[in-house]
Amino acid sequence: MAFVAVPQPFDFELTTERFRVFGRDLANLWREGGLHRVVGGREVRIERAACGVDVEPLDGETQRVALKLLGAEFDLAGFEPTDPVLAPEVARLRGLRPALAPDPFEMLVGAITAQQISLRAAFAVRNRFVERFGVRAEQANAFPAAERVAAATPEELTALGFSRRKAEYVLGLARADIDYAALAKLPDDDVKTELVRLPGIGEWTADWFLARHLARPRAWPAGDLALRHAVSDFYGDGRVLSIQEVRDFAARFEPFQNLTAHYLLAAHRNPG
């Protein structure tokens, strides 16, 4: 295997927790201490190494995807909050790099799948979708290409566990002519404006696209139920905060709202 350096600080176990905690993910498959992902038709394995990871096979494309999956874009070295509640959690979870989705279509389909249901249930539906429309490599499956999904029927998706409405959203997304490269160059608010024009894409989904695909520092998915509960438990004095109250917290964590959201979620899942 070939070594790839990851910006420090970096903790492999904390960073890859997402690929284990919600159940098996066929497109980002955790197996025997390593992460498997299909890149350009080839199965890639990512393993822990000192100050980085070992990646096999390694080239420019697989390195780019590996670093995306490991959240290398985040400025973790500069993330040293002084907030008395957040600071000890960040210190405890030092080295956690939030995992990013390498493919924008995959990110949006995953977000649609997770709307109004638990992440464990969403992963189960997503895995059936990946098995049905993706291509199997050795262990992992490639996430389905938009072109292949576009030819499906709503009935094929509802048979996998999608609601009728979500099936229509996924098909609409697959058939839409979206220039993701151009979208990535826009400011945060413009990205959200473009995305919410699509059926099934609301502010919550657009915020997670900014957070988990584009790694925008100020992305703050205030409407996310898990984040709302995390912020409430850490800052709510025993009560569940409203979406607007959670949204108002964004200014408190400037300019690291995205990292803060991920650290609060991880700390909430794994209390110290």
Secondary structure per residue as TSV (DSSP state, phi and psi in degrees):
chain	resnum	aa	ss	phi	psi
A	1	M	-	360.0	155.9
A	2	A	E	-110.3	139.6
A	3	F	E	-80.0	139.6
A	4	V	E	-128.7	123.8
A	5	A	E	-74.7	140.4
A	6	V	-	-116.4	135.4
A	7	P	-	-52.6	139.3
A	8	Q	S	-91.6	152.9
A	9	P	S	-73.9	154.1
A	10	F	-	-152.5	125.3
A	11	D	-	-120.0	114.0
A	12	F	H	-62.7	-43.7
A	13	E	H	-66.4	-45.3
A	14	L	H	-65.0	-40.0
A	15	T	H	-67.2	-36.7
A	16	T	T	-91.8	3.8
A	17	E	T	-56.3	-36.7
A	18	R	H	-58.1	-30.2
A	19	F	H	-81.4	-0.2
A	20	R	H	-121.1	-33.6
A	21	V	H	-70.9	-29.1
A	22	F	T	-101.4	10.5
A	23	G	-	106.6	176.3
A	24	R	-	-65.7	133.8
A	25	D	-	-119.7	108.4
A	26	L	T	-67.7	-23.4
A	27	A	T	-88.8	-21.4
A	28	N	S	-133.0	78.7
A	29	L	E	-91.3	120.9
A	30	W	E	-87.0	122.7
A	31	R	E	-147.6	120.6
A	32	E	T	50.8	49.1
A	33	G	T	81.5	8.7
A	34	G	E	-139.4	161.5
A	35	L	E	-104.4	128.4
A	36	H	E	-109.1	135.6
A	37	R	E	-147.3	138.1
A	38	V	E	-89.2	123.3
A	39	V	E	-127.5	116.6
A	40	G	T	58.1	35.5
A	41	G	T	83.3	-2.7
A	42	R	E	-110.7	139.1
A	43	E	E	-82.7	127.9
A	44	V	E	-112.2	138.1
A	45	R	E	-116.1	133.5
A	46	I	E	-117.9	123.5
A	47	E	E	-125.6	160.7
A	48	R	E	-65.3	142.3
A	49	A	E	-147.5	161.4
A	50	A	T	-61.6	124.1
A	51	C	T	65.6	17.0
A	52	G	E	174.3	-145.2
A	53	V	E	-139.7	159.6
A	54	D	E	-100.1	134.4
A	55	V	E	-128.0	131.7
A	56	E	E	-142.0	123.7
A	57	P	S	-77.9	158.0
A	58	L	-	-117.4	127.2
A	59	D	S	-153.6	-171.7
A	60	G	H	-60.4	-39.9
A	61	E	H	-70.7	-46.3
A	62	T	H	-69.7	-32.1
A	63	Q	H	-66.3	-42.5
A	64	R	H	-59.8	-45.3
A	65	V	H	-67.4	-42.1
A	66	A	H	-60.0	-45.1
A	67	L	H	-66.9	-33.3
A	68	K	H	-65.4	-46.9
A	69	L	H	-60.2	-28.1
A	70	L	T	-98.8	13.1
A	71	G	T	63.3	33.7
A	72	A	T	-66.2	-18.2
A	73	E	T	-73.2	-19.3
A	74	F	S	-74.8	143.5
A	75	D	-	-86.4	76.0
A	76	L	-	-76.1	-28.6
A	77	A	T	-63.5	-31.7
A	78	G	T	-89.6	-0.3
A	79	F	-	-90.9	89.1
A	80	E	-	-133.5	74.6
A	81	P	-	-65.7	150.4
A	82	T	-	-103.6	-6.1
A	83	D	-	-54.3	126.2
A	84	P	T	-65.5	-21.5
A	85	V	T	-87.4	-46.1
A	86	L	H	-74.1	-39.4
A	87	A	H	-54.5	-47.6
A	88	P	H	-66.2	-29.9
A	89	E	H	-70.9	-39.1
A	90	V	H	-64.8	-40.2
A	91	A	H	-64.6	-40.5
A	92	R	H	-67.0	-34.9
A	93	L	T	-103.4	22.3
A	94	R	T	-54.1	130.7
A	95	G	T	102.7	-9.8
A	96	L	-	-68.9	118.3
A	97	R	-	-109.9	113.2
A	98	P	-	-56.2	128.1
A	99	A	-	-66.4	137.9
A	100	L	-	-112.0	148.8
A	101	A	-	-83.7	120.1
A	102	P	S	-68.4	-26.6
A	103	D	-	-113.8	127.0
A	104	P	H	-66.7	-37.9
A	105	F	H	-63.1	-43.9
A	106	E	H	-59.3	-42.6
A	107	M	H	-60.4	-46.5
A	108	L	H	-70.9	-38.8
A	109	V	H	-62.7	-42.6
A	110	G	H	-61.2	-40.4
A	111	A	H	-67.4	-41.4
A	112	I	H	-61.9	-43.3
A	113	T	H	-58.5	-36.9
A	114	A	H	-84.0	-4.3
A	115	Q	T	-63.7	124.7
A	116	Q	T	69.5	9.9
A	117	I	S	-135.6	167.5
A	118	S	-	-70.5	157.8
A	119	L	H	-66.0	-33.4
A	120	R	H	-63.8	-43.6
A	121	A	H	-65.4	-39.6
A	122	A	H	-63.7	-40.6
A	123	F	H	-63.4	-36.7
A	124	A	H	-64.0	-44.6
A	125	V	H	-65.0	-43.4
A	126	R	H	-61.5	-40.2
A	127	N	H	-64.0	-40.1
A	128	R	H	-64.7	-37.4
A	129	F	H	-63.6	-44.8
A	130	V	H	-64.4	-41.6
A	131	E	H	-64.5	-38.9
A	132	R	H	-74.1	-41.8
A	133	F	H	-114.2	-11.4
A	134	G	S	-86.7	175.0
A	135	V	E	-112.6	126.4
A	136	R	E	-77.2	134.7
A	137	A	-	-101.2	-130.9
A	138	E	S	-79.3	-53.7
A	139	Q	S	-118.6	-46.1
A	140	A	S	-91.6	167.2
A	141	N	E	-113.1	140.7
A	142	A	E	-68.7	138.7
A	143	F	-	-64.8	139.5
A	144	P	-	-57.5	138.5
A	145	A	-	-74.2	146.7
A	146	A	H	-56.8	-37.7
A	147	E	H	-62.2	-39.3
A	148	R	H	-70.4	-40.8
A	149	V	H	-67.1	-34.3
A	150	A	H	-59.6	-25.6
A	151	A	T	-86.8	-2.7
A	152	A	-	-79.2	169.4
A	153	T	-	-109.0	159.2
A	154	P	H	-57.9	-35.1
A	155	E	H	-64.1	-35.9
A	156	E	H	-63.5	-36.0
A	157	L	H	-78.9	-39.1
A	158	T	H	-65.4	-29.2
A	159	A	T	-65.0	-19.4
A	160	L	T	-90.9	-8.2
A	161	G	T	116.1	-3.2
A	162	F	-	-71.8	143.5
A	163	S	-	-67.7	163.2
A	164	R	H	-58.8	-41.9
A	165	R	H	-66.5	-43.6
A	166	K	H	-65.4	-36.6
A	167	A	H	-59.5	-42.2
A	168	E	H	-67.3	-36.6
A	169	Y	H	-63.7	-45.5
A	170	V	H	-64.9	-42.5
A	171	L	H	-66.4	-39.8
A	172	G	H	-61.6	-40.7
A	173	L	H	-64.7	-43.9
A	174	A	H	-64.0	-31.1
A	175	R	H	-92.8	-7.4
A	176	A	S	-75.9	148.3
A	177	D	-	-94.9	84.7
A	178	I	-	-106.0	127.1
A	179	D	-	-92.1	90.5
A	180	Y	H	-67.0	-31.4
A	181	A	H	-65.3	-41.9
A	182	A	H	-68.5	-37.9
A	183	L	H	-60.4	-39.3
A	184	A	T	-66.7	-17.2
A	185	K	T	-89.2	-7.6
A	186	L	S	-84.9	155.6
A	187	P	-	-62.9	161.4
A	188	D	H	-51.8	-50.7
A	189	D	H	-63.2	-36.6
A	190	D	H	-70.6	-36.1
A	191	V	H	-59.6	-47.4
A	192	K	H	-63.5	-40.0
A	193	T	H	-59.9	-43.2
A	194	E	H	-67.7	-42.1
A	195	L	H	-69.3	-41.0
A	196	V	T	-72.1	-5.9
A	197	R	T	-73.1	-19.1
A	198	L	S	-83.2	140.1
A	199	P	T	-59.0	132.1
A	200	G	T	87.3	-4.1
A	201	I	-	-106.8	105.8
A	202	G	-	-104.9	-170.4
A	203	E	H	-61.8	-39.5
A	204	W	H	-59.0	-48.2
A	205	T	H	-65.8	-41.3
A	206	A	H	-64.7	-38.9
A	207	D	H	-63.1	-41.6
A	208	W	H	-69.8	-30.0
A	209	F	H	-63.2	-43.9
A	210	L	H	-62.2	-38.9
A	211	A	H	-78.1	-46.8
A	212	R	H	-105.6	-4.5
A	213	H	T	-116.5	-48.5
A	214	L	S	-89.0	-10.7
A	215	A	-	55.7	38.2
A	216	R	-	-70.8	128.0
A	217	P	T	-58.1	-33.5
A	218	R	T	-98.4	8.1
A	219	A	-	-62.4	132.5
A	220	W	-	-144.7	92.9
A	221	P	-	-76.3	73.5
A	222	A	T	-61.2	-26.1
A	223	G	T	-83.0	-2.8
A	224	D	-	-73.3	127.5
A	225	L	H	-63.8	-40.9
A	226	A	H	-65.2	-41.1
A	227	L	H	-67.1	-39.4
A	228	R	H	-59.7	-43.0
A	229	H	H	-68.5	-37.1
A	230	A	H	-64.6	-47.9
A	231	V	H	-62.8	-39.4
A	232	S	H	-62.4	-44.4
A	233	D	H	-68.5	-33.6
A	234	F	H	-84.5	-30.2
A	235	Y	H	-128.9	-2.5
A	236	G	S	-91.4	1.8
A	237	D	T	52.8	42.4
A	238	G	T	88.4	2.5
A	239	R	S	-124.6	157.5
A	240	V	-	-83.5	121.5
A	241	L	-	-75.4	151.1
A	242	S	-	-75.4	165.2
A	243	I	H	-58.9	-41.6
A	244	Q	H	-65.1	-39.0
A	245	E	H	-64.0	-40.7
A	246	V	H	-65.8	-40.3
A	247	R	H	-60.3	-38.4
A	248	D	H	-66.4	-22.1
A	249	F	G	-69.9	-17.8
A	250	A	G	-53.5	-42.9
A	251	A	G	-62.6	-28.2
A	252	R	G	-64.8	-27.6
A	253	F	G	-107.6	11.1
A	254	E	T	-53.2	135.0
A	255	P	T	-102.9	33.4
A	256	F	-	-118.9	41.3
A	257	Q	H	-60.4	-42.0
A	258	N	H	-62.7	-52.0
A	259	L	H	-60.3	-39.9
A	260	T	H	-60.5	-44.0
A	261	A	H	-58.7	-45.9
A	262	H	H	-67.7	-38.5
A	263	Y	H	-70.0	-38.2
A	264	L	H	-65.5	-39.9
A	265	L	H	-64.1	-45.3
A	266	A	H	-64.5	-41.9
A	267	A	H	-65.3	-35.7
A	268	H	H	-68.9	-37.9
A	269	R	H	-72.0	-32.8
A	270	N	S	-126.2	74.1
A	271	P	-	-63.1	141.6
A	272	G	-	-80.7	360.0
